[in-house]
Amino acid sequence: MAQKIIILLIIVILFMVPVICGAQAETKDKAFNLTMQKILTLGGDEVMFQSIESICEDEQKNIYVLDRKAYKVYKFSPQGKLLLSLGSKGQGPGEFSYPQHITVSRDQKLVVSEDMVYVSFFKLDGTFIERIKVQPGLALTYINPNLYYAWQWTKKGNQQILINQKGEILKRLFEKNNKDFSVSAPDESGRLVRTNYSATEYTPHFLSSQSGGRSIFAMSDQYKILLVNKKGEIEREISRKIKPGAISPRERKLFTARIQGEKYILPPLRKEFIKKIPGTRNYFDNILLSEKYIYIFRIPKDIAQDSTNYPVDVFNLQGHYLGSSMLSEKPLLISSKNAYVLKEVEDDILLVKFRLSL
């Protein structure tokens, strides 16, 4: 009997060793060679961007850029030649009210999602196909013909949701609380005023990215990323067992100065928002999904520095942590081979294309 117990214990220990080792590996960064080489720059010449809200590529690696302020989508060749532009401000066919996201669907249509309700479809030559309504939700984002991402207000705050084209909620994801970004206090007249303020570095906020029929979703203060398939089902949870970085006195001073400089926040409310600055920062401020990898852009160690590098954790789609790298640029989009970075140079808004090497 004792011999059987000993054998059983040995089996349990042998089973647990890889699990324990894996957990330990998750807590430490390991080097991963990730480099970006500049290829070309868009904007400042043939096209003067007013803003760059969203970017995507098609199968031929043509580049599509959504200029929210100009209510336009520009299409460029892989070499940066302007091929066409479409859109204008309005409510009619081919017009936009609040464009906020673009993607090329799997059946090769250009899809323009608006903040609320409307989604427009175009052929890749710019020909308008249709404009549909999808409710409810804010930050509406097309994933596939019967799956959309959005968030909605709840009694506690905001919640990420996945909906179908009829507006039926298929899945509820992360939720953030009003207390994290909102303050109520009396103004000079004694009237109760509610104000929202958030800081990328420490206020919890929603993150999402889509590619190839899959999506990833996260809350910036939790190192837990949900990988979702084209049916809206959670394929797996991806995480690392690391602690969030501490906010230094110098960083706290910087955040305090930012709040005090916000003119729309009344003085009594500024004090309340300053009290909300926590002891630790968020884990990350952006997540990007490509055809093969997941990129997690963590908050830099010293936010108060004038210039800094961005730590990037890289996972494969099976959820395995491959390693971490440092990049001097933070892309808006990473495709199979390319990375796109927004640059502001004097009065020009530029989009820089890089070759990404792993």
Order of alpha helices (4+ residues) and beta strands (2+ residues): alpha-beta-beta-beta-beta-beta-beta-beta-beta-beta-beta-beta-beta-beta-beta-beta-beta-beta-beta-alpha-alpha-beta-beta-beta-beta-beta-beta-beta
